[in-house]
Amino acid sequence: MRQVWFFAVLMALIVISSGQAIAVAQSGFSKAADNVTTVRFVFDKDYGPFTYEDNGSVRGFELDLLNLIGKVEGFSVTAQPMIWADAQLSFQKADADIIGGFIKTEERQKQYNFTESPHGTWDIMTFVRDDSGIKSAAMLKGKKVAAQKGSVSYGIVKNQTGVQLLGYDYEQECLQALLQGEADAFVCGSSSTWFRIKQQNISGIRALATPWEMHSLYFGVSDRELKESLDRGMETIIQDGRYDQLYRRWFVRELSELEISSLVNASYEASLNAYAPYSGFAVGAAVLTDSGRIYTGCNIENALYGYSTSALKVAIFKAISDGDGNIRAAVNFLPDGIAVAPAGDERQILFEFNRGTQVILGENGNYETKMVSEIFPYAFEMRS
């Protein structure tokens, strides 16, 4: 009887142990010796500023973001940079727990778990030289347009009638083709291209106003439990402001004192042109774009209040209508000399063009800047 009892207990322990082993194997991520979970993160090694290699080290916004979430949720990250095709294959074969730079598609959502909240944007834009007469995609007919082979951008250009497609292996080669006059335009993701332009101190390049496509970026996650952990950690750092701090460090070029004073002075000058016969409240505004240009506006009132227009909207719309839509900073100047935060609808408009737009606040030379996402944390978005 004792032997039967011993055998039954032994079999139960084996079943329990096997079940635990299966659960760990299915989860895809492992426990280190100190009981800290380690996750394997694969990504494109040439996807700056999200992930990239720099003089033998791995850097990027997504890597820093995962490490930050890991501190909150108690896991560590093993980074595995790869060519993008190899990173996707590794994730498909379940050799990795997380993949970065993922865009949601119907097909992918059937196969993988995606984090709940997006952590970045990927808008496909057309870049041209400043001296180009190209103002819209309709003017690309008969032009030479560069795109990276195998990319979404390549497929978009390929489907355009009358456009001569120039395919290159790397986005850097496409950018060089544009700079050297081999191509008339370059279609690609805006984030990585602006990053290269700033990193290499390139000038004389501008983006057309309207994107071909607008996407949000997510992490693809192999395991449901890990996905929930990432979602919890992301929500925590969004709520406590650490996400915005990290975003600002990677994506925002801080204003100099000269740029701040120039914007404030320009907004004051614009307020002198205000048409405000009903309120007597003259407001001026100014926005600075990545091109270095400042656009100004003043409030324009109407006897029918709904037809009145705010100073900041005028300034923004002037920039956009001039094909200069990458808005870097904005200021609202009131009659009492105070730079105040934009109204709710103005914040939504600024967010549309750049969540990292720096809003100038303060008075009498004592100014600070806040990203529009910091003063408008729940903006409405329609990216896929």
C-alpha positions as MATLAB code, in Angstrom:
seq = 'MRQVWFFAVLMALIVISSGQAIAVAQSGFSKAADNVTTVRFVFDKDYGPFTYEDNGSVRGFELDLLNLIGKVEGFSVTAQPMIWADAQLSFQKADADIIGGFIKTEERQKQYNFTESPHGTWDIMTFVRDDSGIKSAAMLKGKKVAAQKGSVSYGIVKNQTGVQLLGYDYEQECLQALLQGEADAFVCGSSSTWFRIKQQNISGIRALATPWEMHSLYFGVSDRELKESLDRGMETIIQDGRYDQLYRRWFVRELSELEISSLVNASYEASLNAYAPYSGFAVGAAVLTDSGRIYTGCNIENALYGYSTSALKVAIFKAISDGDGNIRAAVNFLPDGIAVAPAGDERQILFEFNRGTQVILGENGNYETKMVSEIFPYAFEMRS';
ca = [
       0.000    0.000    0.000;
       2.853    2.342    0.879;
       4.490    1.578   -2.462;
       1.291    2.472   -4.331;
       0.980    5.721   -2.359;
       4.629    6.594   -3.016;
       4.221    5.879   -6.729;
       1.089    8.064   -6.945;
       2.832   10.998   -5.233;
       5.861   10.576   -7.493;
       3.684   10.629  -10.619;
       1.840   13.744   -9.408;
       5.132   15.570   -8.847;
       6.288   14.597  -12.344;
       3.050   15.906  -13.887;
       3.255   19.184  -11.955;
       6.908   19.635  -12.843;
       6.183   18.873  -16.496;
       3.349   21.365  -16.525;
       5.625   24.051  -15.136;
       8.298   23.257  -17.699;
       5.762   23.479  -20.515;
       4.476   26.808  -19.209;
       7.978   28.263  -19.146;
       8.729   26.955  -22.618;
       5.504   28.394  -24.017;
       6.061   31.755  -22.357;
       9.239   32.221  -24.414;
      11.155   34.180  -21.794;
      13.362   32.810  -19.049;
      14.326   33.406  -15.443;
      17.909   34.290  -14.687;
      19.783   32.985  -11.671;
      18.685   35.944   -9.548;
      15.053   35.222  -10.487;
      14.819   38.265  -12.794;
      12.983   37.602  -16.042;
      15.058   38.126  -19.175;
      13.324   38.958  -22.463;
      14.886   38.721  -25.909;
      14.324   41.826  -28.023;
      14.985   41.687  -31.786;
      14.940   44.747  -34.008;
      16.196   46.426  -37.164;
      19.779   47.554  -36.573;
      19.366   50.491  -38.981;
      16.125   52.027  -37.744;
      17.247   55.177  -35.963;
      16.174   56.783  -33.784;
      14.101   53.783  -32.661;
      16.915   51.205  -32.812;
      20.352   51.384  -34.414;
      24.018   50.498  -34.038;
      26.455   53.288  -33.219;
      30.197   52.592  -33.133;
      29.720   49.033  -31.929;
      27.018   49.800  -29.351;
      23.249   49.433  -29.647;
      21.121   52.492  -29.040;
      17.612   53.749  -29.644;
      14.367   55.031  -28.223;
      12.690   51.608  -28.247;
      15.575   49.990  -26.378;
      15.539   52.710  -23.716;
      11.758   52.424  -23.497;
      11.849   48.660  -22.939;
      14.567   49.025  -20.302;
      12.447   51.645  -18.540;
       9.374   49.400  -18.599;
      11.575   46.536  -17.396;
      12.548   48.527  -14.303;
       8.860   48.992  -13.533;
       7.818   45.400  -14.238;
      10.950   43.555  -13.076;
      12.513   42.162  -16.233;
      15.785   42.734  -18.070;
      16.275   43.065  -21.817;
      18.711   41.213  -24.056;
      19.116   43.261  -27.251;
      19.634   41.418  -30.545;
      20.176   43.799  -33.505;
      19.532   42.270  -36.932;
      18.741   43.023  -40.528;
      14.982   43.691  -40.532;
      14.101   40.564  -42.538;
      16.093   38.390  -40.100;
      14.461   40.069  -37.089;
      11.000   39.259  -38.443;
      12.005   35.658  -39.143;
      13.429   35.265  -35.635;
      10.194   36.519  -34.121;
       8.074   34.285  -36.367;
      10.097   31.243  -35.274;
       9.561   32.200  -31.586;
      13.298   32.702  -31.094;
      12.521   36.155  -29.666;
      10.033   37.493  -27.131;
       9.616   41.040  -28.449;
      10.105   42.703  -31.820;
      10.337   46.467  -32.234;
       9.065   48.847  -34.896;
       5.929   46.797  -35.633;
       3.012   48.248  -37.597;
      -0.374   46.615  -37.060;
      -1.848   44.824  -40.052;
      -4.817   42.462  -40.215;
      -2.532   39.564  -41.073;
      -0.104   40.281  -38.234;
      -2.902   40.681  -35.679;
      -4.043   37.141  -36.474;
      -0.565   35.808  -35.656;
       0.900   38.012  -32.917;
       0.115   39.940  -29.770;
       0.550   43.704  -29.983;
       1.012   46.092  -27.088;
      -2.133   48.048  -26.301;
      -0.680   51.558  -26.599;
       1.486   52.736  -29.502;
       4.861   54.162  -28.542;
       5.768   55.994  -31.743;
       4.654   57.059  -35.207;
       5.757   56.057  -38.682;
       4.484   58.401  -41.363;
       5.600   57.773  -44.937;
       6.600   61.101  -46.452;
       8.126   62.509  -49.633;
      11.379   64.436  -49.232;
      12.710   66.849  -51.853;
      15.458   69.448  -52.074;
      14.644   72.990  -51.021;
      15.290   74.251  -54.558;
      12.823   71.757  -56.031;
       9.583   72.971  -57.566;
       7.786   69.823  -56.354;
       4.998   70.804  -53.958;
       2.781   67.706  -53.923;
       2.777   64.023  -54.851;
       0.832   64.868  -58.017;
       3.961   66.629  -59.304;
       6.102   63.453  -59.153;
       5.032   62.282  -62.592;
       8.041   62.120  -64.876;
      10.386   62.424  -61.889;
      12.983   60.053  -60.469;
      11.900   58.885  -57.026;
      14.148   56.889  -54.685;
      12.914   54.274  -52.205;
      14.386   51.387  -50.224;
      13.909   48.000  -51.860;
      11.415   45.759  -50.087;
       9.957   48.575  -47.998;
       6.359   49.804  -47.821;
       7.634   53.025  -49.414;
       8.993   51.082  -52.387;
       5.572   49.509  -52.970;
       3.858   52.896  -52.809;
       6.154   54.463  -55.414;
       5.951   51.364  -57.619;
       2.178   51.786  -57.841;
       2.398   55.398  -59.038;
       1.820   55.928  -62.758;
       4.478   57.819  -64.672;
       7.066   57.822  -61.869;
      10.581   56.477  -62.439;
      11.400   54.332  -59.397;
      15.008   54.145  -58.228;
      15.501   51.267  -55.785;
      18.344   51.190  -53.257;
      19.302   48.663  -50.587;
      19.469   51.212  -47.777;
      17.601   54.421  -46.925;
      20.945   56.200  -46.523;
      21.673   55.512  -50.203;
      18.283   56.979  -51.134;
      19.023   60.127  -49.177;
      22.430   60.476  -50.831;
      20.826   60.053  -54.258;
      18.509   62.956  -53.455;
      21.326   65.146  -52.174;
      23.528   64.438  -55.207;
      20.748   65.080  -57.727;
      20.453   61.476  -58.899;
      16.863   61.452  -57.612;
      14.253   64.209  -57.608;
      12.495   62.868  -54.496;
      12.839   60.256  -51.782;
       9.849   58.419  -50.238;
      10.428   56.933  -46.777;
       9.505   56.951  -43.099;
       9.708   60.493  -41.734;
      11.145   59.666  -38.291;
      14.231   57.842  -39.562;
      14.873   60.395  -42.310;
      14.640   63.424  -40.008;
      16.941   61.555  -37.624;
      19.555   61.047  -40.363;
      19.234   64.658  -41.494;
      19.854   65.951  -37.974;
      22.541   63.390  -37.144;
      24.519   64.210  -40.309;
      23.789   67.944  -40.116;
      22.225   67.945  -43.584;
      20.508   71.078  -44.859;
      18.499   71.915  -47.972;
      15.928   69.121  -47.582;
      12.203   69.525  -46.920;
       9.202   67.194  -46.681;
       5.968   67.588  -48.608;
       2.991   68.387  -46.417;
       0.763   65.334  -46.895;
       1.980   61.830  -45.916;
       1.307   58.828  -48.141;
       0.347   56.759  -45.103;
       0.250   57.346  -41.337;
       0.981   54.519  -38.904;
       1.521   53.950  -35.206;
       4.380   51.770  -33.950;
       3.880   48.951  -31.450;
       5.871   46.149  -29.916;
       5.038   42.705  -31.205;
       4.984   40.258  -28.262;
       5.107   36.457  -28.415;
       3.431   35.814  -25.079;
       0.134   37.107  -23.664;
       1.482   37.403  -20.115;
       4.472   39.422  -21.308;
       2.162   41.655  -23.368;
       0.123   42.434  -20.253;
       3.333   43.254  -18.391;
       4.413   45.676  -21.132;
       0.956   47.292  -21.138;
       1.047   47.820  -17.360;
       4.545   49.263  -17.456;
       3.721   51.552  -20.370;
       0.656   52.905  -18.610;
       2.706   53.573  -15.477;
       5.406   55.591  -17.237;
       2.826   57.512  -19.278;
       0.998   58.489  -16.106;
       4.103   59.530  -14.159;
       5.620   61.484  -17.068;
       8.681   59.315  -17.709;
       7.506   58.400  -21.201;
       7.347   62.079  -22.239;
      10.766   62.700  -20.704;
      12.233   59.853  -22.758;
      10.427   60.947  -25.909;
      11.725   64.483  -25.484;
      15.303   63.280  -25.103;
      15.156   61.309  -28.352;
      12.894   63.353  -30.610;
      12.955   66.999  -29.523;
      15.642   69.529  -30.419;
      15.558   71.979  -27.515;
      15.059   75.671  -28.212;
      17.900   78.094  -27.654;
      17.350   81.327  -25.707;
      17.657   83.230  -28.974;
      14.947   81.118  -30.612;
      12.626   81.622  -27.643;
      13.121   85.395  -27.610;
      12.675   85.556  -31.401;
       9.366   83.704  -31.165;
       8.110   85.864  -28.297;
       9.056   89.086  -30.118;
       7.461   87.887  -33.347;
       4.218   87.022  -31.546;
       4.142   90.460  -29.915;
       4.596   92.165  -33.294;
       1.795   90.027  -34.723;
      -0.557   91.057  -31.892;
      -0.358   94.656  -33.133;
      -2.242   93.562  -36.255;
      -5.100   91.900  -34.378;
      -8.654   92.591  -35.517;
     -10.484   92.583  -32.181;
     -13.250   95.243  -32.224;
     -15.601   93.213  -30.015;
     -13.334   91.989  -27.240;
     -10.585   94.584  -27.433;
      -8.281   91.680  -26.622;
      -5.352   91.603  -29.077;
      -3.506   88.285  -29.246;
      -0.421   87.401  -31.268;
       1.126   84.006  -31.964;
       4.153   82.534  -33.684;
       5.311   79.058  -34.693;
       8.812   77.883  -35.576;
       9.264   75.056  -38.086;
      12.180   72.714  -38.663;
      13.123   74.815  -41.669;
      14.028   77.638  -39.263;
      11.239   79.904  -40.486;
       8.838   81.713  -38.133;
       5.184   82.151  -39.081;
       2.995   84.616  -37.203;
      -0.719   85.161  -36.669;
      -3.177   87.391  -34.835;
      -6.750   86.871  -33.668;
      -9.415   87.877  -36.197;
     -12.882   88.433  -34.756;
     -16.273   88.377  -36.421;
     -19.695   89.618  -35.434;
     -20.724   85.957  -35.503;
     -18.449   84.561  -32.804;
     -18.165   81.125  -34.419;
     -16.427   82.672  -37.403;
     -13.681   84.261  -35.341;
     -10.195   82.771  -35.632;
      -7.472   82.528  -33.004;
      -3.965   83.894  -33.460;
      -2.288   80.516  -33.086;
      -4.523   78.867  -35.680;
      -3.633   81.601  -38.174;
       0.094   81.046  -37.556;
      -0.194   77.257  -37.868;
      -2.282   77.411  -41.025;
       0.125   79.870  -42.634;
       2.980   77.421  -42.074;
       1.014   74.460  -43.426;
      -0.264   76.368  -46.460;
       3.337   77.312  -47.240;
       4.302   73.624  -47.291;
       6.268   73.901  -44.056;
       4.403   71.600  -41.698;
       7.022   70.208  -39.297;
       6.210   72.559  -36.413;
       8.902   72.671  -33.763;
       7.654   75.354  -31.337;
       4.704   77.677  -30.693;
       3.838   80.665  -28.518;
       0.637   82.580  -27.675;
       1.224   86.193  -26.594;
      -1.495   88.009  -24.603;
      -1.916   91.783  -24.214;
      -0.492   91.670  -20.679;
       2.763   90.215  -22.005;
       2.194   86.659  -20.813;
       2.874   83.631  -23.007;
       0.024   81.254  -22.205;
      -0.885   77.681  -23.051;
      -2.964   77.114  -26.195;
      -6.679   76.357  -25.985;
      -7.817   72.740  -26.246;
      -8.586   72.796  -29.966;
      -5.250   74.504  -30.662;
      -3.420   71.773  -28.740;
      -5.166   69.131  -30.852;
      -4.074   70.924  -34.035;
      -0.458   71.184  -32.847;
      -0.455   67.504  -31.848;
      -1.611   66.556  -35.348;
       1.649   67.817  -36.808;
       4.083   67.029  -33.992;
       3.426   65.666  -30.490;
       6.856   67.029  -29.542;
       6.051   70.656  -30.434;
       7.492   72.852  -27.677;
       4.986   75.326  -26.246;
       6.541   78.427  -24.663;
       5.056   79.542  -21.329;
       5.964   82.399  -18.983;
       6.523   86.152  -18.960;
       9.169   88.902  -18.773;
      12.003   86.739  -20.011;
      11.245   83.885  -17.599;
      10.109   81.194  -19.998;
       9.849   77.424  -19.955;
       8.804   74.950  -22.622;
       6.423   72.011  -22.466;
       5.775   69.482  -25.195;
       2.214   69.673  -26.437;
       1.782   66.022  -25.387;
       2.574   67.048  -21.789;
      -0.232   69.626  -21.698;
      -2.569   67.527  -23.865;
      -1.970   63.891  -22.857;
      -5.018   62.306  -24.483;
      -5.088   63.721  -27.987;
      -7.293   62.144  -30.643;
      -5.400   60.154  -33.289;
      -6.443   58.226  -36.400;
      -3.190   56.478  -37.318;
      -3.568   52.801  -38.092;
];
